[in-house]
Amino acid sequence: MENSAYPATAQVANQKARWLAKQLNRNTIDNNAFTYKDLGIMAYVGNWNAIIASSGGNVSGRAAWLIWRGAYLAKSVSWRNRILIPTYWFVNWLFGRDISRF
């Protein structure tokens, strides 16, 4: 996307896709109407720690890790995944990751 003022991130793509879907359903496409709302940036840094940088402030450590995990679950598509993901997290915590190859 040349000459774009928006960062090349999935957050921008998701917001623009939702905006475009609404415009197509209404049959009114206006190129200047899209506005991007920065929701912040999250990153997992290991050892149950994360970093969050947003307009509301910065959070780091275990609290940011819990927020990161909550956001991951909230963005899950189905209820099945919202149940399976924490189950897999617990199994990985309990037994460790399976690194075998066959």
Chimera marker file (.cmm) of the C-alpha trace (Angstrom):
<marker_set name="trace">
<marker id="1" x="0.000" y="0.000" z="0.000" r="1" g="1" b="0" radius="0.5"/>
<marker id="2" x="2.006" y="2.889" z="-1.297" r="1" g="1" b="0" radius="0.5"/>
<marker id="3" x="1.294" y="6.422" z="-0.078" r="1" g="1" b="0" radius="0.5"/>
<marker id="4" x="-0.727" y="5.132" z="2.878" r="1" g="1" b="0" radius="0.5"/>
<marker id="5" x="-0.697" y="6.859" z="6.241" r="1" g="1" b="0" radius="0.5"/>
<marker id="6" x="-1.648" y="3.643" z="8.038" r="1" g="1" b="0" radius="0.5"/>
<marker id="7" x="0.830" y="1.045" z="9.321" r="1" g="1" b="0" radius="0.5"/>
<marker id="8" x="0.972" y="-2.269" z="7.462" r="1" g="1" b="0" radius="0.5"/>
<marker id="9" x="-0.487" y="-4.383" z="10.257" r="1" g="1" b="0" radius="0.5"/>
<marker id="10" x="-3.291" y="-6.909" z="10.647" r="1" g="1" b="0" radius="0.5"/>
<marker id="11" x="-5.109" y="-4.431" z="12.888" r="1" g="1" b="0" radius="0.5"/>
<marker id="12" x="-5.436" y="-1.952" z="10.026" r="1" g="1" b="0" radius="0.5"/>
<marker id="13" x="-6.421" y="-4.686" z="7.573" r="1" g="1" b="0" radius="0.5"/>
<marker id="14" x="-9.121" y="-6.001" z="9.931" r="1" g="1" b="0" radius="0.5"/>
<marker id="15" x="-10.638" y="-2.557" z="10.504" r="1" g="1" b="0" radius="0.5"/>
<marker id="16" x="-10.531" y="-1.701" z="6.813" r="1" g="1" b="0" radius="0.5"/>
<marker id="17" x="-12.130" y="-5.051" z="5.880" r="1" g="1" b="0" radius="0.5"/>
<marker id="18" x="-14.999" y="-4.459" z="8.301" r="1" g="1" b="0" radius="0.5"/>
<marker id="19" x="-15.451" y="-0.926" z="6.958" r="1" g="1" b="0" radius="0.5"/>
<marker id="20" x="-15.417" y="-2.187" z="3.361" r="1" g="1" b="0" radius="0.5"/>
<marker id="21" x="-17.952" y="-4.941" z="4.121" r="1" g="1" b="0" radius="0.5"/>
<marker id="22" x="-20.342" y="-2.362" z="5.589" r="1" g="1" b="0" radius="0.5"/>
<marker id="23" x="-19.844" y="-0.066" z="2.599" r="1" g="1" b="0" radius="0.5"/>
<marker id="24" x="-20.474" y="-2.864" z="0.112" r="1" g="1" b="0" radius="0.5"/>
<marker id="25" x="-23.612" y="-3.961" z="1.950" r="1" g="1" b="0" radius="0.5"/>
<marker id="26" x="-24.928" y="-0.384" z="1.852" r="1" g="1" b="0" radius="0.5"/>
<marker id="27" x="-23.731" y="0.075" z="-1.752" r="1" g="1" b="0" radius="0.5"/>
<marker id="28" x="-22.026" y="3.356" z="-0.806" r="1" g="1" b="0" radius="0.5"/>
<marker id="29" x="-18.249" y="3.287" z="-1.155" r="1" g="1" b="0" radius="0.5"/>
<marker id="30" x="-16.519" y="6.508" z="-0.143" r="1" g="1" b="0" radius="0.5"/>
<marker id="31" x="-12.709" y="6.231" z="-0.180" r="1" g="1" b="0" radius="0.5"/>
<marker id="32" x="-12.189" y="9.095" z="2.263" r="1" g="1" b="0" radius="0.5"/>
<marker id="33" x="-14.556" y="7.790" z="4.939" r="1" g="1" b="0" radius="0.5"/>
<marker id="34" x="-12.281" y="5.099" z="6.442" r="1" g="1" b="0" radius="0.5"/>
<marker id="35" x="-10.681" y="6.113" z="9.716" r="1" g="1" b="0" radius="0.5"/>
<marker id="36" x="-8.220" y="3.943" z="11.600" r="1" g="1" b="0" radius="0.5"/>
<marker id="37" x="-8.470" y="3.613" z="15.376" r="1" g="1" b="0" radius="0.5"/>
<marker id="38" x="-5.187" y="2.524" z="16.960" r="1" g="1" b="0" radius="0.5"/>
<marker id="39" x="-5.974" y="-0.145" z="19.562" r="1" g="1" b="0" radius="0.5"/>
<marker id="40" x="-2.357" y="-0.536" z="20.642" r="1" g="1" b="0" radius="0.5"/>
<marker id="41" x="0.305" y="-3.191" z="20.269" r="1" g="1" b="0" radius="0.5"/>
<marker id="42" x="0.781" y="-6.385" z="22.259" r="1" g="1" b="0" radius="0.5"/>
<marker id="43" x="3.817" y="-8.672" z="22.316" r="1" g="1" b="0" radius="0.5"/>
<marker id="44" x="4.597" y="-11.821" z="24.276" r="1" g="1" b="0" radius="0.5"/>
<marker id="45" x="8.211" y="-11.722" z="25.444" r="1" g="1" b="0" radius="0.5"/>
<marker id="46" x="8.467" y="-15.109" z="27.163" r="1" g="1" b="0" radius="0.5"/>
<marker id="47" x="8.423" y="-16.470" z="30.700" r="1" g="1" b="0" radius="0.5"/>
<marker id="48" x="4.784" y="-15.447" z="31.230" r="1" g="1" b="0" radius="0.5"/>
<marker id="49" x="5.547" y="-11.793" z="30.476" r="1" g="1" b="0" radius="0.5"/>
<marker id="50" x="4.221" y="-9.479" z="27.788" r="1" g="1" b="0" radius="0.5"/>
<marker id="51" x="4.316" y="-5.817" z="26.765" r="1" g="1" b="0" radius="0.5"/>
<marker id="52" x="1.334" y="-3.669" z="25.826" r="1" g="1" b="0" radius="0.5"/>
<marker id="53" x="1.672" y="-0.194" z="24.337" r="1" g="1" b="0" radius="0.5"/>
<marker id="54" x="-1.555" y="1.730" z="23.750" r="1" g="1" b="0" radius="0.5"/>
<marker id="55" x="-2.972" y="5.222" z="23.969" r="1" g="1" b="0" radius="0.5"/>
<marker id="56" x="-4.359" y="4.322" z="27.418" r="1" g="1" b="0" radius="0.5"/>
<marker id="57" x="-0.871" y="3.650" z="28.731" r="1" g="1" b="0" radius="0.5"/>
<marker id="58" x="1.805" y="1.001" z="28.780" r="1" g="1" b="0" radius="0.5"/>
<marker id="59" x="1.588" y="-2.265" z="30.702" r="1" g="1" b="0" radius="0.5"/>
<marker id="60" x="4.278" y="-4.896" z="31.112" r="1" g="1" b="0" radius="0.5"/>
<marker id="61" x="4.907" y="-8.099" z="33.005" r="1" g="1" b="0" radius="0.5"/>
<marker id="62" x="2.432" y="-10.726" z="34.139" r="1" g="1" b="0" radius="0.5"/>
<marker id="63" x="-0.560" y="-8.336" z="34.018" r="1" g="1" b="0" radius="0.5"/>
<marker id="64" x="0.147" y="-7.638" z="30.350" r="1" g="1" b="0" radius="0.5"/>
<marker id="65" x="0.476" y="-11.390" z="29.759" r="1" g="1" b="0" radius="0.5"/>
<marker id="66" x="-3.000" y="-11.974" z="31.230" r="1" g="1" b="0" radius="0.5"/>
<marker id="67" x="-4.452" y="-9.189" z="29.075" r="1" g="1" b="0" radius="0.5"/>
<marker id="68" x="-2.685" y="-10.648" z="26.017" r="1" g="1" b="0" radius="0.5"/>
<marker id="69" x="-4.158" y="-14.094" z="26.714" r="1" g="1" b="0" radius="0.5"/>
<marker id="70" x="-7.626" y="-12.593" z="27.249" r="1" g="1" b="0" radius="0.5"/>
<marker id="71" x="-7.444" y="-10.688" z="23.973" r="1" g="1" b="0" radius="0.5"/>
<marker id="72" x="-6.324" y="-13.865" z="22.188" r="1" g="1" b="0" radius="0.5"/>
<marker id="73" x="-9.366" y="-15.722" z="23.508" r="1" g="1" b="0" radius="0.5"/>
<marker id="74" x="-11.713" y="-12.831" z="22.744" r="1" g="1" b="0" radius="0.5"/>
<marker id="75" x="-10.590" y="-12.812" z="19.104" r="1" g="1" b="0" radius="0.5"/>
<marker id="76" x="-11.212" y="-16.563" z="18.742" r="1" g="1" b="0" radius="0.5"/>
<marker id="77" x="-13.829" y="-17.283" z="16.121" r="1" g="1" b="0" radius="0.5"/>
<marker id="78" x="-15.909" y="-20.036" z="17.721" r="1" g="1" b="0" radius="0.5"/>
<marker id="79" x="-16.932" y="-21.185" z="21.191" r="1" g="1" b="0" radius="0.5"/>
<marker id="80" x="-15.264" y="-24.499" z="20.449" r="1" g="1" b="0" radius="0.5"/>
<marker id="81" x="-11.918" y="-22.732" z="20.049" r="1" g="1" b="0" radius="0.5"/>
<marker id="82" x="-12.549" y="-20.663" z="23.179" r="1" g="1" b="0" radius="0.5"/>
<marker id="83" x="-12.784" y="-23.916" z="25.114" r="1" g="1" b="0" radius="0.5"/>
<marker id="84" x="-10.001" y="-25.821" z="23.342" r="1" g="1" b="0" radius="0.5"/>
<marker id="85" x="-7.371" y="-23.064" z="23.477" r="1" g="1" b="0" radius="0.5"/>
<marker id="86" x="-7.236" y="-22.798" z="27.314" r="1" g="1" b="0" radius="0.5"/>
<marker id="87" x="-7.330" y="-26.590" z="27.484" r="1" g="1" b="0" radius="0.5"/>
<marker id="88" x="-4.249" y="-26.796" z="25.267" r="1" g="1" b="0" radius="0.5"/>
<marker id="89" x="-2.577" y="-24.018" z="27.268" r="1" g="1" b="0" radius="0.5"/>
<marker id="90" x="-3.143" y="-26.018" z="30.458" r="1" g="1" b="0" radius="0.5"/>
<marker id="91" x="-1.912" y="-29.289" z="28.938" r="1" g="1" b="0" radius="0.5"/>
<marker id="92" x="1.233" y="-27.542" z="27.635" r="1" g="1" b="0" radius="0.5"/>
<marker id="93" x="1.840" y="-25.979" z="31.041" r="1" g="1" b="0" radius="0.5"/>
<marker id="94" x="1.356" y="-29.322" z="32.795" r="1" g="1" b="0" radius="0.5"/>
<marker id="95" x="3.321" y="-31.620" z="30.464" r="1" g="1" b="0" radius="0.5"/>
<marker id="96" x="5.378" y="-29.240" z="28.322" r="1" g="1" b="0" radius="0.5"/>
<marker id="97" x="5.279" y="-28.914" z="24.575" r="1" g="1" b="0" radius="0.5"/>
<marker id="98" x="5.469" y="-31.947" z="22.351" r="1" g="1" b="0" radius="0.5"/>
<marker id="99" x="8.549" y="-31.477" z="20.194" r="1" g="1" b="0" radius="0.5"/>
<marker id="100" x="8.729" y="-34.991" z="18.762" r="1" g="1" b="0" radius="0.5"/>
<marker id="101" x="8.710" y="-35.592" z="15.028" r="1" g="1" b="0" radius="0.5"/>
<marker id="102" x="7.394" y="-38.656" z="13.276" r="1" g="1" b="0" radius="0.5"/>
<link id1="1" id2="2" r="1" g="1" b="0" radius="0.2"/>
<link id1="2" id2="3" r="1" g="1" b="0" radius="0.2"/>
<link id1="3" id2="4" r="1" g="1" b="0" radius="0.2"/>
<link id1="4" id2="5" r="1" g="1" b="0" radius="0.2"/>
<link id1="5" id2="6" r="1" g="1" b="0" radius="0.2"/>
<link id1="6" id2="7" r="1" g="1" b="0" radius="0.2"/>
<link id1="7" id2="8" r="1" g="1" b="0" radius="0.2"/>
<link id1="8" id2="9" r="1" g="1" b="0" radius="0.2"/>
<link id1="9" id2="10" r="1" g="1" b="0" radius="0.2"/>
<link id1="10" id2="11" r="1" g="1" b="0" radius="0.2"/>
<link id1="11" id2="12" r="1" g="1" b="0" radius="0.2"/>
<link id1="12" id2="13" r="1" g="1" b="0" radius="0.2"/>
<link id1="13" id2="14" r="1" g="1" b="0" radius="0.2"/>
<link id1="14" id2="15" r="1" g="1" b="0" radius="0.2"/>
<link id1="15" id2="16" r="1" g="1" b="0" radius="0.2"/>
<link id1="16" id2="17" r="1" g="1" b="0" radius="0.2"/>
<link id1="17" id2="18" r="1" g="1" b="0" radius="0.2"/>
<link id1="18" id2="19" r="1" g="1" b="0" radius="0.2"/>
<link id1="19" id2="20" r="1" g="1" b="0" radius="0.2"/>
<link id1="20" id2="21" r="1" g="1" b="0" radius="0.2"/>
<link id1="21" id2="22" r="1" g="1" b="0" radius="0.2"/>
<link id1="22" id2="23" r="1" g="1" b="0" radius="0.2"/>
<link id1="23" id2="24" r="1" g="1" b="0" radius="0.2"/>
<link id1="24" id2="25" r="1" g="1" b="0" radius="0.2"/>
<link id1="25" id2="26" r="1" g="1" b="0" radius="0.2"/>
<link id1="26" id2="27" r="1" g="1" b="0" radius="0.2"/>
<link id1="27" id2="28" r="1" g="1" b="0" radius="0.2"/>
<link id1="28" id2="29" r="1" g="1" b="0" radius="0.2"/>
<link id1="29" id2="30" r="1" g="1" b="0" radius="0.2"/>
<link id1="30" id2="31" r="1" g="1" b="0" radius="0.2"/>
<link id1="31" id2="32" r="1" g="1" b="0" radius="0.2"/>
<link id1="32" id2="33" r="1" g="1" b="0" radius="0.2"/>
<link id1="33" id2="34" r="1" g="1" b="0" radius="0.2"/>
<link id1="34" id2="35" r="1" g="1" b="0" radius="0.2"/>
<link id1="35" id2="36" r="1" g="1" b="0" radius="0.2"/>
<link id1="36" id2="37" r="1" g="1" b="0" radius="0.2"/>
<link id1="37" id2="38" r="1" g="1" b="0" radius="0.2"/>
<link id1="38" id2="39" r="1" g="1" b="0" radius="0.2"/>
<link id1="39" id2="40" r="1" g="1" b="0" radius="0.2"/>
<link id1="40" id2="41" r="1" g="1" b="0" radius="0.2"/>
<link id1="41" id2="42" r="1" g="1" b="0" radius="0.2"/>
<link id1="42" id2="43" r="1" g="1" b="0" radius="0.2"/>
<link id1="43" id2="44" r="1" g="1" b="0" radius="0.2"/>
<link id1="44" id2="45" r="1" g="1" b="0" radius="0.2"/>
<link id1="45" id2="46" r="1" g="1" b="0" radius="0.2"/>
<link id1="46" id2="47" r="1" g="1" b="0" radius="0.2"/>
<link id1="47" id2="48" r="1" g="1" b="0" radius="0.2"/>
<link id1="48" id2="49" r="1" g="1" b="0" radius="0.2"/>
<link id1="49" id2="50" r="1" g="1" b="0" radius="0.2"/>
<link id1="50" id2="51" r="1" g="1" b="0" radius="0.2"/>
<link id1="51" id2="52" r="1" g="1" b="0" radius="0.2"/>
<link id1="52" id2="53" r="1" g="1" b="0" radius="0.2"/>
<link id1="53" id2="54" r="1" g="1" b="0" radius="0.2"/>
<link id1="54" id2="55" r="1" g="1" b="0" radius="0.2"/>
<link id1="55" id2="56" r="1" g="1" b="0" radius="0.2"/>
<link id1="56" id2="57" r="1" g="1" b="0" radius="0.2"/>
<link id1="57" id2="58" r="1" g="1" b="0" radius="0.2"/>
<link id1="58" id2="59" r="1" g="1" b="0" radius="0.2"/>
<link id1="59" id2="60" r="1" g="1" b="0" radius="0.2"/>
<link id1="60" id2="61" r="1" g="1" b="0" radius="0.2"/>
<link id1="61" id2="62" r="1" g="1" b="0" radius="0.2"/>
<link id1="62" id2="63" r="1" g="1" b="0" radius="0.2"/>
<link id1="63" id2="64" r="1" g="1" b="0" radius="0.2"/>
<link id1="64" id2="65" r="1" g="1" b="0" radius="0.2"/>
<link id1="65" id2="66" r="1" g="1" b="0" radius="0.2"/>
<link id1="66" id2="67" r="1" g="1" b="0" radius="0.2"/>
<link id1="67" id2="68" r="1" g="1" b="0" radius="0.2"/>
<link id1="68" id2="69" r="1" g="1" b="0" radius="0.2"/>
<link id1="69" id2="70" r="1" g="1" b="0" radius="0.2"/>
<link id1="70" id2="71" r="1" g="1" b="0" radius="0.2"/>
<link id1="71" id2="72" r="1" g="1" b="0" radius="0.2"/>
<link id1="72" id2="73" r="1" g="1" b="0" radius="0.2"/>
<link id1="73" id2="74" r="1" g="1" b="0" radius="0.2"/>
<link id1="74" id2="75" r="1" g="1" b="0" radius="0.2"/>
<link id1="75" id2="76" r="1" g="1" b="0" radius="0.2"/>
<link id1="76" id2="77" r="1" g="1" b="0" radius="0.2"/>
<link id1="77" id2="78" r="1" g="1" b="0" radius="0.2"/>
<link id1="78" id2="79" r="1" g="1" b="0" radius="0.2"/>
<link id1="79" id2="80" r="1" g="1" b="0" radius="0.2"/>
<link id1="80" id2="81" r="1" g="1" b="0" radius="0.2"/>
<link id1="81" id2="82" r="1" g="1" b="0" radius="0.2"/>
<link id1="82" id2="83" r="1" g="1" b="0" radius="0.2"/>
<link id1="83" id2="84" r="1" g="1" b="0" radius="0.2"/>
<link id1="84" id2="85" r="1" g="1" b="0" radius="0.2"/>
<link id1="85" id2="86" r="1" g="1" b="0" radius="0.2"/>
<link id1="86" id2="87" r="1" g="1" b="0" radius="0.2"/>
<link id1="87" id2="88" r="1" g="1" b="0" radius="0.2"/>
<link id1="88" id2="89" r="1" g="1" b="0" radius="0.2"/>
<link id1="89" id2="90" r="1" g="1" b="0" radius="0.2"/>
<link id1="90" id2="91" r="1" g="1" b="0" radius="0.2"/>
<link id1="91" id2="92" r="1" g="1" b="0" radius="0.2"/>
<link id1="92" id2="93" r="1" g="1" b="0" radius="0.2"/>
<link id1="93" id2="94" r="1" g="1" b="0" radius="0.2"/>
<link id1="94" id2="95" r="1" g="1" b="0" radius="0.2"/>
<link id1="95" id2="96" r="1" g="1" b="0" radius="0.2"/>
<link id1="96" id2="97" r="1" g="1" b="0" radius="0.2"/>
<link id1="97" id2="98" r="1" g="1" b="0" radius="0.2"/>
<link id1="98" id2="99" r="1" g="1" b="0" radius="0.2"/>
<link id1="99" id2="100" r="1" g="1" b="0" radius="0.2"/>
<link id1="100" id2="101" r="1" g="1" b="0" radius="0.2"/>
<link id1="101" id2="102" r="1" g="1" b="0" radius="0.2"/>
</marker_set>
